[in-house]
Amino acid sequence: MRVRIGAQFVALACAWGSSFLFIKIGLEGLTPAQVVWGRLVLGAVALCVVMAVTRGRIPRDPGIWLRLSVVSVLLCVVPFLLFSWAEQHLDSGMASILNATTPLLTLAVGAVALAGERLGRRGTAGLLAGFAGVLVLIGPSGLAGGQLTAVLACLGATSCYGVAFVYLRRYVTPLGLPAVSVAFVQVVIGAALMLVATPWLAATAPRIDARIAVAMVALGALSTGLAYLWNANIVQAWGAVNASAVTYLTPVVGVTAGVLLLGEQLTWNQPLGAALVVAGIVAAHGSPVRGRRTKEERETAQPVAEAGAGRPG
């Protein structure tokens, strides 16, 4: 059991970390919106298979579907579009590092939206360190090269994740739905929205070769479909806080994949900025393997842990 969950943890880190590589390859022949179309439709197909095999329960309450529609827009459609657009102007490794700011932005949103989530000294220090890391990532070259808008788009995407996780905690988690069922519904809704938009997305003819096709299947079936199942199993076996350790690994996978497979250049500010972002996450909620924490630390950690454990890459 432990070995199986450990293998799924490694697979999850690789799937979410390499999703930015797959997006970059997809953009070689597709528009950003077409990449998202393929990602969500293929992800929905993969989750349909998972639901059939596991005999998952599909919610029938229209109110639940309405709430999960909000989650789908905030957790899938909008951030996926923003990241795909941004990667036209950013390396995939840079996008993967910026994606790691999700727990910090979730903490900030939770401090504003949830009455019981106080932003203590550790949380404040974590936010400051994390955003200092973002400034280091941008650097003078980012400002001069016109990449600032793309960076802001990535931060807009992670802000959507933050709002989505807080919304999930307040309006969906109390319903006690299985994690796989929640993932299935939100991805299916996202896929349906993209299918409705197909006539407009087809205005620009896509160019699909074997390389792009493989990348899109991997992005949809693995990074958007099976990754949700692996994540649900890990959270169930290890808990959300321990599962959130995947947050530390996905940027490493993303940067390494970009350098080795796409020939992207690793500049000095990327590892330094990434280190500051990770340090901010650690400062915000402590080590993911710590056993006992104070009540204040647990309250501060919870939205961050949920973001790290449930964040699509």
C-alpha positions as a printed NumPy array, in Angstrom:
array([[  0.   ,   0.   ,   0.   ],
       [  2.741,   2.441,   1.002],
       [  4.766,   1.66 ,  -2.119],
       [  1.693,   2.09 ,  -4.33 ],
       [  0.832,   5.482,  -2.838],
       [  4.476,   6.549,  -3.07 ],
       [  4.503,   5.622,  -6.75 ],
       [  1.338,   7.646,  -7.293],
       [  2.929,  10.608,  -5.511],
       [  5.898,  10.507,  -7.89 ],
       [  3.57 ,  10.074, -10.867],
       [  1.479,  13.047,  -9.714],
       [  4.526,  15.304,  -9.368],
       [  5.685,  14.282, -12.852],
       [  2.219,  14.71 , -14.397],
       [  1.579,  18.147, -12.943],
       [  5.172,  19.311, -13.373],
       [  5.343,  18.256, -17.018],
       [  1.93 ,  19.738, -17.892],
       [  3.676,  23.009, -18.775],
       [  5.948,  21.131, -21.183],
       [  2.891,  19.575, -22.839],
       [  1.212,  22.986, -23.144],
       [  4.32 ,  24.414, -24.796],
       [  4.43 ,  21.585, -27.322],
       [  0.698,  21.894, -27.989],
       [  1.145,  25.571, -28.805],
       [  3.411,  24.601, -31.707],
       [  0.3  ,  23.866, -33.757],
       [ -2.709,  24.954, -31.688],
       [ -4.031,  28.209, -30.302],
       [ -4.158,  28.588, -26.499],
       [ -7.925,  27.985, -26.507],
       [ -7.528,  24.865, -28.657],
       [ -4.955,  23.529, -26.186],
       [ -7.466,  24.001, -23.373],
       [-10.182,  22.365, -25.5  ],
       [ -8.032,  19.266, -25.98 ],
       [ -6.915,  19.234, -22.35 ],
       [-10.42 ,  19.333, -20.893],
       [-12.097,  17.044, -23.427],
       [ -9.407,  14.368, -23.108],
       [ -9.341,  14.834, -19.335],
       [-13.108,  14.328, -19.208],
       [-12.798,  11.129, -21.257],
       [-10.112,   9.798, -18.891],
       [-12.213,  10.603, -15.826],
       [-15.27 ,   8.969, -17.424],
       [-13.233,   5.766, -17.652],
       [-12.089,   6.169, -14.029],
       [-15.673,   6.714, -12.853],
       [-16.836,   3.624, -14.764],
       [-14.062,   1.434, -13.349],
       [-14.432,   2.679,  -9.777],
       [-18.242,   2.917, -10.023],
       [-18.071,   6.457,  -8.769],
       [-21.214,   8.274,  -7.717],
       [-22.33 ,  11.157,  -9.937],
       [-24.174,  13.896,  -8.012],
       [-27.777,  14.428,  -9.113],
       [-28.618,  17.549,  -7.154],
       [-28.763,  20.542,  -9.57 ],
       [-27.504,  22.772,  -6.76 ],
       [-24.326,  20.714,  -6.509],
       [-23.79 ,  20.957, -10.266],
       [-24.256,  24.73 , -10.058],
       [-21.612,  25.01 ,  -7.325],
       [-19.239,  22.772,  -9.237],
       [-19.799,  24.889, -12.35 ],
       [-18.304,  27.815, -10.432],
       [-15.395,  25.581,  -9.43 ],
       [-14.929,  24.424, -13.024],
       [-14.651,  27.973, -14.341],
       [-12.251,  29.047, -11.565],
       [-10.206,  25.865, -11.314],
       [-10.113,  24.708, -14.933],
       [-11.347,  26.935, -17.743],
       [ -9.997,  30.38 , -16.825],
       [ -6.591,  29.385, -15.353],
       [ -5.926,  26.871, -18.129],
       [ -6.623,  29.585, -20.712],
       [ -4.369,  32.056, -18.894],
       [ -1.465,  29.621, -18.585],
       [ -1.786,  28.544, -22.221],
       [ -1.803,  32.143, -23.383],
       [  1.125,  33.052, -21.125],
       [  3.299,  30.219, -22.425],
       [  3.324,  31.88 , -25.823],
       [  5.643,  34.415, -24.172],
       [  7.23 ,  32.449, -21.298],
       [  9.331,  29.3  , -21.056],
       [  7.488,  26.287, -19.681],
       [  9.894,  26.157, -16.74 ],
       [  9.08 ,  29.728, -15.753],
       [  5.346,  28.964, -15.923],
       [  5.786,  25.928, -13.684],
       [  7.586,  28.036, -11.064],
       [  4.886,  30.71 , -11.143],
       [  2.279,  27.981, -10.75 ],
       [  3.894,  27.131,  -7.415],
       [  2.594,  30.428,  -5.99 ],
       [ -0.875,  28.821,  -5.748],
       [ -0.627,  27.937,  -2.021],
       [  0.487,  31.479,  -1.176],
       [ -2.362,  33.101,  -3.076],
       [ -4.796,  30.622,  -1.54 ],
       [ -3.549,  31.69 ,   1.864],
       [ -4.093,  35.347,   0.976],
       [ -7.608,  34.72 ,  -0.362],
       [ -8.473,  32.593,   2.664],
       [ -7.322,  35.303,   5.042],
       [ -9.737,  37.738,   3.388],
       [-12.694,  35.441,   2.72 ],
       [-12.693,  33.038,   5.671],
       [-13.414,  34.528,   9.061],
       [-11.499,  31.812,  10.905],
       [ -8.336,  32.081,   8.832],
       [ -6.043,  34.611,  10.428],
       [ -2.904,  35.635,   8.596],
       [ -0.345,  35.316,  11.39 ],
       [  3.3  ,  36.22 ,  11.398],
       [  4.366,  33.056,   9.608],
       [  1.713,  33.525,   6.931],
       [  2.704,  37.143,   6.409],
       [  6.39 ,  36.222,   6.213],
       [  5.553,  33.469,   3.73 ],
       [  3.602,  35.83 ,   1.489],
       [  6.384,  38.402,   1.508],
       [  9.042,  35.796,   0.704],
       [  6.91 ,  34.263,  -2.042],
       [  6.188,  37.542,  -3.78 ],
       [  9.836,  38.537,  -3.44 ],
       [ 10.541,  35.338,  -5.347],
       [  8.127,  36.412,  -8.077],
       [  9.931,  39.747,  -8.408],
       [ 13.251,  37.907,  -8.702],
       [ 11.734,  35.654, -11.377],
       [ 10.571,  38.651, -13.398],
       [ 13.91 ,  40.441, -13.124],
       [ 15.016,  43.344, -15.328],
       [ 15.   ,  41.16 , -18.454],
       [ 11.355,  40.237, -17.916],
       [ 10.341,  43.859, -17.779],
       [ 12.458,  44.776, -20.786],
       [ 11.384,  41.744, -22.8  ],
       [  7.686,  42.405, -22.488],
       [  7.083,  39.285, -20.429],
       [  5.443,  41.117, -17.555],
       [  1.926,  40.671, -18.986],
       [  2.505,  36.928, -19.31 ],
       [  3.751,  36.732, -15.715],
       [  0.657,  38.628, -14.564],
       [ -1.493,  36.167, -16.529],
       [  0.124,  33.267, -14.646],
       [ -0.471,  35.027, -11.338],
       [ -4.047,  35.652, -12.424],
       [ -4.382,  31.905, -13.012],
       [ -3.001,  31.005,  -9.586],
       [ -5.279,  33.644,  -8.044],
       [ -8.206,  31.821,  -9.667],
       [ -6.942,  28.622,  -8.072],
       [ -6.818,  30.396,  -4.726],
       [-10.395,  31.649,  -5.007],
       [-11.533,  28.204,  -6.21 ],
       [ -9.973,  26.365,  -3.266],
       [-11.528,  28.751,  -0.761],
       [-14.893,  28.38 ,  -2.525],
       [-14.495,  24.594,  -2.462],
       [-13.786,  24.626,   1.236],
       [-16.789,  26.805,   2.069],
       [-19.455,  25.524,  -0.331],
       [-18.418,  22.06 ,  -1.616],
       [-16.342,  20.291,   1.044],
       [-19.205,  20.346,   3.625],
       [-21.293,  18.281,   1.183],
       [-19.015,  15.281,   1.743],
       [-18.734,  14.354,  -1.944],
       [-16.027,  11.883,  -3.065],
       [-12.998,  13.725,  -4.423],
       [-13.063,  11.782,  -7.699],
       [-16.73 ,  12.677,  -8.245],
       [-15.966,  16.357,  -7.677],
       [-13.055,  16.19 , -10.141],
       [-15.189,  14.341, -12.691],
       [-18.027,  16.867, -12.618],
       [-15.811,  19.959, -12.751],
       [-13.739,  18.645, -15.671],
       [-16.833,  17.465, -17.563],
       [-18.434,  20.899, -17.125],
       [-15.237,  22.562, -18.341],
       [-15.115,  20.236, -21.346],
       [-18.765,  20.994, -22.128],
       [-18.059,  24.736, -22.085],
       [-15.154,  24.289, -24.476],
       [-17.23 ,  22.045, -26.762],
       [-19.89 ,  24.739, -26.973],
       [-17.162,  27.167, -28.056],
       [-15.885,  24.782, -30.773],
       [-17.227,  26.791, -33.771],
       [-15.271,  29.855, -32.64 ],
       [-12.153,  27.867, -31.719],
       [-12.118,  26.22 , -35.144],
       [-11.773,  29.582, -36.894],
       [ -8.001,  29.055, -36.807],
       [ -7.169,  25.701, -38.373],
       [ -5.114,  23.542, -35.992],
       [ -1.938,  21.797, -37.075],
       [ -1.566,  18.428, -35.379],
       [  1.384,  16.098, -35.839],
       [  2.46 ,  13.069, -33.791],
       [  4.462,  15.177, -31.326],
       [  1.541,  17.528, -30.64 ],
       [ -0.957,  14.662, -30.455],
       [  1.109,  12.786, -27.862],
       [  1.552,  15.956, -25.813],
       [ -2.185,  16.686, -25.822],
       [ -3.113,  13.124, -24.85 ],
       [ -0.613,  13.282, -21.995],
       [ -1.861,  16.729, -20.933],
       [ -5.492,  15.635, -20.969],
       [ -5.449,  12.008, -19.862],
       [ -2.539,  12.193, -17.397],
       [ -2.103,  15.758, -16.164],
       [ -5.817,  16.597, -16.105],
       [ -7.498,  13.18 , -15.781],
       [ -5.615,  10.457, -13.925],
       [ -3.736,  13.036, -11.834],
       [ -6.983,  13.804,  -9.998],
       [ -7.383,  10.121,  -9.084],
       [ -3.797,   9.871,  -7.862],
       [ -4.213,  13.06 ,  -5.863],
       [ -7.421,  11.796,  -4.229],
       [ -5.722,   8.522,  -3.244],
       [ -2.704,  10.344,  -1.785],
       [ -4.823,  12.756,   0.248],
       [ -6.886,   9.852,   1.578],
       [ -3.796,   7.833,   2.561],
       [ -1.436,  10.581,   3.762],
       [ -3.657,  13.545,   4.526],
       [ -3.843,  16.914,   2.773],
       [ -0.828,  18.421,   4.53 ],
       [  1.574,  15.598,   3.614],
       [  0.108,  15.399,   0.109],
       [  0.846,  19.104,  -0.349],
       [  4.563,  18.247,  -0.577],
       [  3.92 ,  17.767,  -4.294],
       [  3.971,  21.581,  -4.456],
       [  7.729,  21.497,  -3.892],
       [  8.41 ,  18.969,  -6.641],
       [  6.335,  20.205,  -9.574],
       [  8.535,  23.261, -10.342],
       [ 11.62 ,  21.03 , -10.283],
       [  9.992,  18.67 , -12.773],
       [  8.75 ,  21.571, -14.909],
       [ 12.103,  23.34 , -15.128],
       [ 14.051,  20.109, -15.72 ],
       [ 11.672,  18.999, -18.483],
       [ 11.918,  22.403, -20.186],
       [ 15.715,  22.405, -20.098],
       [ 16.215,  18.789, -21.198],
       [ 13.405,  18.377, -23.726],
       [ 12.858,  21.882, -25.098],
       [ 16.349,  23.323, -24.747],
       [ 15.159,  26.178, -22.526],
       [ 17.864,  28.228, -20.844],
       [ 18.064,  28.188, -17.06 ],
       [ 18.89 ,  31.731, -15.931],
       [ 20.304,  32.622, -12.529],
       [ 17.102,  34.235, -11.279],
       [ 14.906,  31.165, -11.875],
       [ 16.342,  28.85 ,  -9.179],
       [ 16.726,  31.807,  -6.805],
       [ 13.151,  32.954,  -7.378],
       [ 11.864,  29.387,  -7.078],
       [ 13.744,  28.949,  -3.796],
       [ 12.135,  32.092,  -2.405],
       [  8.668,  30.913,  -3.489],
       [  9.172,  27.51 ,  -1.845],
       [ 10.596,  29.185,   1.261],
       [  7.457,  31.304,   1.374],
       [  5.259,  28.19 ,   1.252],
       [  7.292,  26.539,   4.025],
       [  7.145,  29.682,   6.153],
       [  3.402,  29.936,   5.613],
       [  2.503,  26.476,   6.834],
       [  5.651,  24.675,   7.957],
       [  7.118,  21.402,   6.826],
       [  4.537,  19.044,   5.313],
       [  5.783,  16.132,   7.435],
       [  5.586,  17.8  ,  10.826],
       [  3.416,  15.96 ,  13.286],
       [  2.187,  18.313,  15.999],
       [  1.447,  21.978,  15.482],
       [ -0.294,  24.662,  17.413],
       [ -3.953,  25.449,  16.78 ],
       [ -3.01 ,  28.716,  15.052],
       [ -0.54 ,  26.928,  12.777],
       [ -3.122,  24.299,  11.816],
       [ -5.684,  26.973,  10.964],
       [ -3.175,  28.857,   8.834],
       [ -1.946,  25.707,   7.114],
       [ -5.293,  24.264,   6.062],
       [ -6.093,  26.356,   2.973],
       [ -2.463,  26.123,   1.839],
       [ -2.456,  22.363,   2.238],
       [ -5.689,  22.055,   0.297],
       [ -4.199,  24.146,  -2.502],
       [ -1.026,  22.095,  -2.684],
       [ -2.867,  18.796,  -2.519],
       [ -5.59 ,  19.665,  -4.968],
       [ -4.006,  21.976,  -7.47 ],
       [ -4.041,  20.974, -11.099],
       [ -0.759,  21.604, -12.839]])
